[in-house]
Amino acid sequence: MPEIFPGIICFHAQQAAEKALKAYLVGLGVIPPKTHQLEDLVALAAGYDAEIVTLSDPAASLTPYAVEARYPEAEQVTEEDARHAIEDAEEIHRYVLLRLGQAGWS
């Protein structure tokens, strides 16, 4: 079985969610800010789509992995953390795909 690197998985889950949220903002006609703070991206999108606030918790959960998970001195993340990060990123991704599809961006 290959070695698992939970920190790398968490980092990429955060990045996937960040890219999805930024794509959604672009789809809304908004230029996304240069930030890794997913909560800020959700708050910005909420000005156009009030229901997106349902993603506040998964966004907040993923944000720390933008930087912390890449450094060895950071708190160690576990395989369980990685599983949760993937679930959170998938929730954000599903939401964005649904909304972009409804807006004709399929």
C-alpha positions in Angstrom: 0.0 0.0 0.0 1.4 3.4 -0.9 2.3 5.9 1.8 -0.4 8.4 2.6 0.5 12.1 3.1 -2.5 13.6 4.9 -1.1 17.2 4.9 -0.7 17.1 1.1 -4.2 15.8 0.7 -5.6 18.5 2.9 -3.7 21.2 1.0 -5.0 20.0 -2.3 -8.6 19.7 -0.9 -8.3 23.3 0.2 -7.0 24.3 -3.2 -9.8 22.5 -5.1 -12.4 24.3 -2.9 -10.7 27.6 -3.5 -10.6 27.2 -7.2 -14.2 26.1 -7.3 -15.3 29.2 -5.3 -13.3 31.5 -7.4 -14.8 29.9 -10.6 -18.2 30.5 -9.1 -17.4 34.1 -8.5 -16.2 34.5 -12.0 -19.5 32.9 -13.2 -21.3 35.6 -11.2 -19.3 38.3 -12.9 -17.1 39.0 -9.9 -13.3 39.2 -10.1 -12.2 37.0 -7.2 -9.7 38.5 -4.7 -6.3 37.1 -4.2 -6.9 35.2 -1.0 -6.8 31.7 0.4 -9.5 32.6 3.0 -12.4 30.5 1.8 -14.8 32.1 4.3 -14.1 35.5 2.6 -14.9 34.0 -0.8 -18.2 32.5 0.5 -19.0 35.9 2.1 -18.4 37.7 -1.2 -20.5 35.2 -3.1 -23.3 35.6 -0.5 -23.9 39.0 -1.9 -25.2 37.3 -5.0 -26.4 34.0 -3.6 -27.6 34.0 0.0 -27.8 30.2 0.1 -24.0 29.8 -0.2 -23.6 30.6 3.5 -24.4 26.9 4.0 -20.8 26.4 2.9 -19.3 28.6 5.7 -18.4 25.7 7.9 -16.7 23.5 5.3 -14.9 26.7 4.0 -13.7 27.5 7.5 -12.6 24.0 8.1 -10.5 23.9 4.9 -8.9 27.4 5.1 -6.1 26.5 7.5 -4.8 23.9 5.1 -3.9 26.5 2.5 -0.6 27.1 4.3 -0.3 25.2 7.5 -0.4 21.7 6.0 2.6 22.3 3.8 5.0 22.9 6.7 6.5 20.2 8.8 6.5 22.3 11.9 2.7 22.8 11.7 0.4 20.7 13.7 0.3 17.2 12.2 -2.9 16.3 10.3 -4.2 12.8 10.3 -5.8 10.5 7.8 -9.1 11.3 9.4 -8.4 15.1 8.8 -7.7 14.3 5.2 -11.0 12.4 4.8 -12.9 15.3 6.3 -11.0 17.8 4.1 -12.0 15.8 1.0 -15.6 15.6 2.1 -15.7 19.4 2.7 -14.1 20.1 -0.7 -16.5 17.8 -2.4 -19.5 19.6 -0.7 -18.2 22.9 -2.0 -17.5 21.5 -5.5 -21.0 19.9 -5.8 -22.6 23.2 -4.8 -20.6 25.2 -7.3 -21.3 22.7 -10.1 -25.0 22.8 -9.4 -25.2 26.6 -9.3 -23.0 27.1 -12.4 -25.2 24.5 -14.2 -28.4 26.4 -13.2 -26.8 29.5 -14.6 -26.2 27.8 -17.9 -22.4 27.2 -17.4 -22.6 23.5 -18.1 
